[in-house]
């Protein structure tokens, strides 16, 4: 009975190991395909960048812009702040690596 349990355990182990990657996929990882940045666009053909909550309503955005900042909804203020971060990302210079270039 113990031989059957060991054979079953080995069979399951082999099946799990073989299921990780098929033999025809090669031995090394493939990586990600090269994608051009211009391919991603708005599928509805709208060029204006509106928040999702506005649902493309330009009149709503114009009305919200006319309100004072303290009366504008939070989702609109939050969207404007995130758009500002996306357009002007804050970057930091990298420090010199002490392990590279030393001989």
C-alpha positions in Angstrom: 0.0 0.0 0.0 2.9 2.3 0.8 4.3 1.8 -2.7 1.0 3.0 -4.3 1.1 6.2 -2.2 4.7 6.9 -3.2 3.9 6.2 -6.9 0.8 8.5 -6.7 2.8 11.3 -5.0 5.5 11.1 -7.6 3.0 11.1 -10.4 1.3 14.2 -9.0 4.7 15.9 -8.5 5.8 15.2 -12.0 2.4 16.4 -13.4 2.7 19.7 -11.4 6.3 20.3 -12.5 5.5 19.6 -16.2 2.5 21.8 -16.1 4.5 24.9 -15.3 5.8 25.5 -18.8 5.1 23.5 -22.0 8.0 21.9 -23.8 7.5 23.9 -27.0 7.8 27.3 -25.2 11.6 27.0 -24.8 13.8 27.1 -21.8 14.2 30.8 -21.3 11.5 33.4 -20.5 10.1 35.2 -23.6 9.5 38.6 -22.1 7.1 41.3 -23.3 6.5 42.3 -26.9 7.6 45.7 -28.1 4.6 48.0 -28.3 4.5 51.5 -29.8 3.1 54.2 -27.5 0.9 55.7 -30.3 -1.3 52.6 -30.6 -3.1 53.4 -27.3 -5.8 55.9 -27.9 -9.3 56.7 -27.1 -11.5 54.2 -28.8 -14.5 56.6 -28.8 -12.6 59.1 -30.9 -12.8 61.9 -28.3 -9.6 63.9 -28.0 -10.6 65.9 -24.9 -9.3 64.6 -21.6 -12.3 64.5 -19.3 -12.6 62.7 -16.0 -14.5 59.4 -16.1 -17.2 60.8 -13.8 -18.0 63.6 -16.3 -18.8 60.9 -19.0 -17.5 63.2 -21.7 -19.8 66.1 -20.9 -18.0 69.3 -21.8 -20.8 71.5 -20.5 -20.4 69.9 -17.0 -16.7 70.6 -17.1 -17.3 74.2 -18.1 -19.8 74.7 -15.3 -17.4 73.1 -12.7 -14.6 75.4 -13.9 -16.8 78.5 -13.2 -17.4 77.4 -9.6 -15.1 78.5 -6.9 -12.6 75.9 -5.8 -14.2 75.3 -2.4 -17.5 74.5 -4.2 -16.1 72.1 -6.8 -16.7 68.4 -6.2 -13.8 66.4 -4.8 -13.7 64.0 -7.7 -13.0 66.9 -10.1 -10.3 68.4 -7.9 -8.8 65.0 -7.5 -8.8 64.4 -11.3 -7.1 67.8 -12.0 -4.4 67.0 -9.4 -3.7 63.6 -10.9 -3.6 65.0 -14.5 -1.1 67.5 -13.3 1.0 64.7 -11.8 0.8 62.7 -15.1 1.8 65.6 -17.3 4.6 66.8 -15.0 6.1 63.8 -13.2 8.4 64.4 -10.4 11.7 62.8 -11.1 14.8 62.4 -8.9 18.4 62.0 -10.1 19.9 58.6 -9.5 22.8 58.3 -7.1 26.1 57.0 -8.4 26.5 53.3 -7.7 29.6 52.6 -5.6 29.9 49.0 -7.0 30.1 50.0 -10.7 33.2 51.5 -12.1 35.5 50.7 -9.2 38.6 48.8 -10.0 
